[in-house]
Amino acid sequence: MDTVLYAACAATGWLTFGYILRLQRRRPSPARRAVTVTFGAFAAGITLAIPPLAAAVDGLTGMPNLAKVFSHGCVMAIVVGSESWLLFLALPPEQAARRTLRWMLVTAGAYLAMLGLFGYTLVRESPVRLTVEYADDPIVTAYLLIFLVVGFFASFIDIARLCWQYARACGRTWLRRGLRTTAVGAVFALLYALNKIIYLLAYWSGSQPDGERQIAAVLVTLSALLMSIGLTMPAWGPRLPRWSDLRSYRRLAPLWHDLVTELPHLELDPTLRRARTAIRDLDYALIRRLAEIRDARLALRPFMGARVTAVAEHHADLAGLTGEARQATVEAAQLAYAIHMHRAGNVADNPQPADTLHLPGDGYGGEVAWLVAVAGAYADSEVVARTLTSVTAPTHP
């Protein structure tokens, strides 16, 4: 079973490495370079861990455990790559580079100690394997403890903690999902190490339980798949069709178009006017559209009149609107009036008080739902049209 699982992980690793390498060549960045290193090391390490291949490497070189030592070195590279990815996401490049160098020195020192212990096993009269079954040998114990403590506990606890912490503060949906998935994958890596420790203690005590290799293969497979998905999710996730976000993006279009036409300096990324560009990174496009609508709402405050609110509420009551539908329609009427006044170059005689700005609950999702409702009323509501006609109609003596 472990041969099949490790082979499946290796195939997944090489495919993912090729995908990330292509992205890095097209759009290089320190964070993407770190992910490329991570998957290159993972693919090489898990390939060397496939039992028949590991046995072939050891047999051809005449050095027992050589494939395992190389595979463990790849794990150390995975640690550095994963930590570097997180650091470049969260910190300025100079600070991230310094902390990455620190992790490199720590893991390199640990791996050099492991190499020294491995070299010592080669001169022993009775050969040993660097597995928990040989835990009664102090050299094997020291080797495995360095590997598990530095390669897993010290690093993957940090990775799981930072991924979950950054996910809570992250505004981009697919990056947030990727961070959480990576955090869960790191937890399975910790369970893999814990499994090794438990069996290590069992062999220390003189017991010889079975199943360690099979359990380890399952845990490392789950960890590898989850971290592969999580680390690449920010790249491929935004390209997946999400009909709710696409529908929201399109329903915001009439209001957004009129606002940025009136206030063109608020449009920070004109390339998003191209449908293919926006859909390719829909998460970013939707966030930009929401931000520009809110910025325009704030910029147009001097052009919103208190009288408009009273007239819009009157027409909304006649139409039988209640609750948030009524609020959204009144705000849409205010925006329509503000655009009209801004175009005419006139501020409102009696501006709407600033503290009447509606603040929706439920975080980002609530913000999207609220502005979609406002945009829908702006585009289609008879109440908005009647209000605008009422407040802009010329008065006669």
SULSUL-V351540 format. One record per residue. N is the residue number from 1. RES is the residue in three letters. OMEGA is omega in whole degrees, -180 to 180 (999 if undefined). Layout:
# SULSUL-V351540
n=N res=RES omega=OMEGA
n=N res=RES omega=OMEGA
This chain:
# SULSUL-V351540
n=1 res=MET omega=-178
n=2 res=ASP omega=178
n=3 res=THR omega=-180
n=4 res=VAL omega=-179
n=5 res=LEU omega=180
n=6 res=TYR omega=178
n=7 res=ALA omega=177
n=8 res=ALA omega=177
n=9 res=CYS omega=-180
n=10 res=ALA omega=179
n=11 res=ALA omega=178
n=12 res=THR omega=-179
n=13 res=GLY omega=-179
n=14 res=TRP omega=176
n=15 res=LEU omega=-180
n=16 res=THR omega=178
n=17 res=PHE omega=178
n=18 res=GLY omega=180
n=19 res=TYR omega=-179
n=20 res=ILE omega=179
n=21 res=LEU omega=177
n=22 res=ARG omega=177
n=23 res=LEU omega=-179
n=24 res=GLN omega=179
n=25 res=ARG omega=-179
n=26 res=ARG omega=-178
n=27 res=ARG omega=-175
n=28 res=PRO omega=175
n=29 res=SER omega=179
n=30 res=PRO omega=-179
n=31 res=ALA omega=-180
n=32 res=ARG omega=176
n=33 res=ARG omega=179
n=34 res=ALA omega=178
n=35 res=VAL omega=178
n=36 res=THR omega=177
n=37 res=VAL omega=-179
n=38 res=THR omega=-177
n=39 res=PHE omega=173
n=40 res=GLY omega=178
n=41 res=ALA omega=180
n=42 res=PHE omega=-178
n=43 res=ALA omega=179
n=44 res=ALA omega=-177
n=45 res=GLY omega=-178
n=46 res=ILE omega=176
n=47 res=THR omega=179
n=48 res=LEU omega=180
n=49 res=ALA omega=178
n=50 res=ILE omega=-170
n=51 res=PRO omega=-179
n=52 res=PRO omega=180
n=53 res=LEU omega=178
n=54 res=ALA omega=179
n=55 res=ALA omega=179
n=56 res=ALA omega=178
n=57 res=VAL omega=180
n=58 res=ASP omega=-179
n=59 res=GLY omega=-179
n=60 res=LEU omega=-178
n=61 res=THR omega=-176
n=62 res=GLY omega=-178
n=63 res=MET omega=179
n=64 res=PRO omega=177
n=65 res=ASN omega=-176
n=66 res=LEU omega=180
n=67 res=ALA omega=-180
n=68 res=LYS omega=179
n=69 res=VAL omega=177
n=70 res=PHE omega=179
n=71 res=SER omega=178
n=72 res=HIS omega=175
n=73 res=GLY omega=176
n=74 res=CYS omega=176
n=75 res=VAL omega=178
n=76 res=MET omega=177
n=77 res=ALA omega=176
n=78 res=ILE omega=179
n=79 res=VAL omega=-179
n=80 res=VAL omega=-179
n=81 res=GLY omega=-179
n=82 res=SER omega=178
n=83 res=GLU omega=-180
n=84 res=SER omega=178
n=85 res=TRP omega=180
n=86 res=LEU omega=-177
n=87 res=LEU omega=180
n=88 res=PHE omega=174
n=89 res=LEU omega=-169
n=90 res=ALA omega=-171
n=91 res=LEU omega=172
n=92 res=PRO omega=-174
n=93 res=PRO omega=-178
n=94 res=GLU omega=180
n=95 res=GLN omega=178
n=96 res=ALA omega=180
n=97 res=ALA omega=179
n=98 res=ARG omega=-179
n=99 res=ARG omega=175
n=100 res=THR omega=178
n=101 res=LEU omega=179
n=102 res=ARG omega=178
n=103 res=TRP omega=179
n=104 res=MET omega=-179
n=105 res=LEU omega=180
n=106 res=VAL omega=-178
n=107 res=THR omega=178
n=108 res=ALA omega=177
n=109 res=GLY omega=179
n=110 res=ALA omega=-178
n=111 res=TYR omega=176
n=112 res=LEU omega=176
n=113 res=ALA omega=178
n=114 res=MET omega=178
n=115 res=LEU omega=177
n=116 res=GLY omega=178
n=117 res=LEU omega=177
n=118 res=PHE omega=178
n=119 res=GLY omega=179
n=120 res=TYR omega=179
n=121 res=THR omega=-178
n=122 res=LEU omega=-178
n=123 res=VAL omega=179
n=124 res=ARG omega=179
n=125 res=GLU omega=178
n=126 res=SER omega=-178
n=127 res=PRO omega=178
n=128 res=VAL omega=174
n=129 res=ARG omega=-179
n=130 res=LEU omega=-180
n=131 res=THR omega=-176
n=132 res=VAL omega=179
n=133 res=GLU omega=180
n=134 res=TYR omega=-176
n=135 res=ALA omega=178
n=136 res=ASP omega=175
n=137 res=ASP omega=-177
n=138 res=PRO omega=179
n=139 res=ILE omega=178
n=140 res=VAL omega=179
n=141 res=THR omega=-180
n=142 res=ALA omega=179
n=143 res=TYR omega=-177
n=144 res=LEU omega=-180
n=145 res=LEU omega=177
n=146 res=ILE omega=-179
n=147 res=PHE omega=-176
n=148 res=LEU omega=-177
n=149 res=VAL omega=-177
n=150 res=VAL omega=-175
n=151 res=GLY omega=-177
n=152 res=PHE omega=-171
n=153 res=PHE omega=-177
n=154 res=ALA omega=-174
n=155 res=SER omega=-173
n=156 res=PHE omega=170
n=157 res=ILE omega=179
n=158 res=ASP omega=-180
n=159 res=ILE omega=179
n=160 res=ALA omega=-178
n=161 res=ARG omega=-177
n=162 res=LEU omega=180
n=163 res=CYS omega=-179
n=164 res=TRP omega=180
n=165 res=GLN omega=-180
n=166 res=TYR omega=-179
n=167 res=ALA omega=-179
n=168 res=ARG omega=-178
n=169 res=ALA omega=-174
n=170 res=CYS omega=-179
n=171 res=GLY omega=-176
n=172 res=ARG omega=-170
n=173 res=THR omega=-174
n=174 res=TRP omega=174
n=175 res=LEU omega=178
n=176 res=ARG omega=178
n=177 res=ARG omega=179
n=178 res=GLY omega=179
n=179 res=LEU omega=-180
n=180 res=ARG omega=178
n=181 res=THR omega=177
n=182 res=THR omega=178
n=183 res=ALA omega=179
n=184 res=VAL omega=176
n=185 res=GLY omega=178
n=186 res=ALA omega=177
n=187 res=VAL omega=178
n=188 res=PHE omega=175
n=189 res=ALA omega=176
n=190 res=LEU omega=177
n=191 res=LEU omega=175
n=192 res=TYR omega=179
n=193 res=ALA omega=179
n=194 res=LEU omega=176
n=195 res=ASN omega=179
n=196 res=LYS omega=-179
n=197 res=ILE omega=-179
n=198 res=ILE omega=179
n=199 res=TYR omega=177
n=200 res=LEU omega=178
n=201 res=LEU omega=180
n=202 res=ALA omega=180
n=203 res=TYR omega=174
n=204 res=TRP omega=-175
n=205 res=SER omega=178
n=206 res=GLY omega=177
n=207 res=SER omega=178
n=208 res=GLN omega=-179
n=209 res=PRO omega=179
n=210 res=ASP omega=170
n=211 res=GLY omega=-176
n=212 res=GLU omega=-178
n=213 res=ARG omega=-178
n=214 res=GLN omega=178
n=215 res=ILE omega=180
n=216 res=ALA omega=-179
n=217 res=ALA omega=179
n=218 res=VAL omega=-177
n=219 res=LEU omega=-179
n=220 res=VAL omega=177
n=221 res=THR omega=178
n=222 res=LEU omega=179
n=223 res=SER omega=-178
n=224 res=ALA omega=-179
n=225 res=LEU omega=-179
n=226 res=LEU omega=180
n=227 res=MET omega=175
n=228 res=SER omega=179
n=229 res=ILE omega=-176
n=230 res=GLY omega=-177
n=231 res=LEU omega=180
n=232 res=THR omega=-175
n=233 res=MET omega=178
n=234 res=PRO omega=-180
n=235 res=ALA omega=-176
n=236 res=TRP omega=-177
n=237 res=GLY omega=-179
n=238 res=PRO omega=-179
n=239 res=ARG omega=178
n=240 res=LEU omega=178
n=241 res=PRO omega=175
n=242 res=ARG omega=-168
n=243 res=TRP omega=-180
n=244 res=SER omega=179
n=245 res=ASP omega=179
n=246 res=LEU omega=177
n=247 res=ARG omega=178
n=248 res=SER omega=-179
n=249 res=TYR omega=-178
n=250 res=ARG omega=-179
n=251 res=ARG omega=176
n=252 res=LEU omega=-170
n=253 res=ALA omega=-177
n=254 res=PRO omega=179
n=255 res=LEU omega=-180
n=256 res=TRP omega=-178
n=257 res=HIS omega=-179
n=258 res=ASP omega=-179
n=259 res=LEU omega=-178
n=260 res=VAL omega=172
n=261 res=THR omega=179
n=262 res=GLU omega=-178
n=263 res=LEU omega=-172
n=264 res=PRO omega=-178
n=265 res=HIS omega=-180
n=266 res=LEU omega=-180
n=267 res=GLU omega=-173
n=268 res=LEU omega=-178
n=269 res=ASP omega=-178
n=270 res=PRO omega=-180
n=271 res=THR omega=-180
n=272 res=LEU omega=174
n=273 res=ARG omega=176
n=274 res=ARG omega=-173
n=275 res=ALA omega=-177
n=276 res=ARG omega=179
n=277 res=THR omega=-179
n=278 res=ALA omega=-177
n=279 res=ILE omega=180
n=280 res=ARG omega=176
n=281 res=ASP omega=-172
n=282 res=LEU omega=180
n=283 res=ASP omega=179
n=284 res=TYR omega=-178
n=285 res=ALA omega=180
n=286 res=LEU omega=178
n=287 res=ILE omega=180
n=288 res=ARG omega=-179
n=289 res=ARG omega=177
n=290 res=LEU omega=-178
n=291 res=ALA omega=-179
n=292 res=GLU omega=176
n=293 res=ILE omega=179
n=294 res=ARG omega=178
n=295 res=ASP omega=178
n=296 res=ALA omega=178
n=297 res=ARG omega=179
n=298 res=LEU omega=-178
n=299 res=ALA omega=-176
n=300 res=LEU omega=-179
n=301 res=ARG omega=-179
n=302 res=PRO omega=-177
n=303 res=PHE omega=179
n=304 res=MET omega=-176
n=305 res=GLY omega=178
n=306 res=ALA omega=180
n=307 res=ARG omega=-179
n=308 res=VAL omega=179
n=309 res=THR omega=-179
n=310 res=ALA omega=-179
n=311 res=VAL omega=-179
n=312 res=ALA omega=179
n=313 res=GLU omega=177
n=314 res=HIS omega=-180
n=315 res=HIS omega=178
n=316 res=ALA omega=178
n=317 res=ASP omega=178
n=318 res=LEU omega=180
n=319 res=ALA omega=178
n=320 res=GLY omega=180
n=321 res=LEU omega=179
n=322 res=THR omega=173
n=323 res=GLY omega=-176
n=324 res=GLU omega=177
n=325 res=ALA omega=178
n=326 res=ARG omega=180
n=327 res=GLN omega=-179
n=328 res=ALA omega=179
n=329 res=THR omega=178
n=330 res=VAL omega=179
n=331 res=GLU omega=177
n=332 res=ALA omega=178
n=333 res=ALA omega=177
n=334 res=GLN omega=180
n=335 res=LEU omega=178
n=336 res=ALA omega=179
n=337 res=TYR omega=-179
n=338 res=ALA omega=177
n=339 res=ILE omega=178
n=340 res=HIS omega=-178
n=341 res=MET omega=179
n=342 res=HIS omega=179
n=343 res=ARG omega=179
n=344 res=ALA omega=180
n=345 res=GLY omega=-179
n=346 res=ASN omega=173
n=347 res=VAL omega=-178
n=348 res=ALA omega=178
n=349 res=ASP omega=-180
n=350 res=ASN omega=-173
n=351 res=PRO omega=176
n=352 res=GLN omega=179
n=353 res=PRO omega=-175
n=354 res=ALA omega=-175
n=355 res=ASP omega=178
n=356 res=THR omega=178
n=357 res=LEU omega=-178
n=358 res=HIS omega=178
n=359 res=LEU omega=-177
n=360 res=PRO omega=176
n=361 res=GLY omega=177
n=362 res=ASP omega=172
n=363 res=GLY omega=-175
n=364 res=TYR omega=180
n=365 res=GLY omega=177
n=366 res=GLY omega=178
n=367 res=GLU omega=179
n=368 res=VAL omega=-178
n=369 res=ALA omega=-179
n=370 res=TRP omega=-178
n=371 res=LEU omega=174
n=372 res=VAL omega=178
n=373 res=ALA omega=178
n=374 res=VAL omega=-179
n=375 res=ALA omega=178
n=376 res=GLY omega=177
n=377 res=ALA omega=180
n=378 res=TYR omega=-176
n=379 res=ALA omega=-167
n=380 res=ASP omega=-170
n=381 res=SER omega=173
n=382 res=GLU omega=179
n=383 res=VAL omega=179
n=384 res=VAL omega=-180
n=385 res=ALA omega=180
n=386 res=ARG omega=179
n=387 res=THR omega=-179
n=388 res=LEU omega=177
n=389 res=THR omega=-177
n=390 res=SER omega=-173
n=391 res=VAL omega=180
n=392 res=THR omega=180
n=393 res=ALA omega=179
n=394 res=PRO omega=177
n=395 res=THR omega=-180
n=396 res=HIS omega=178
n=397 res=PRO omega=999
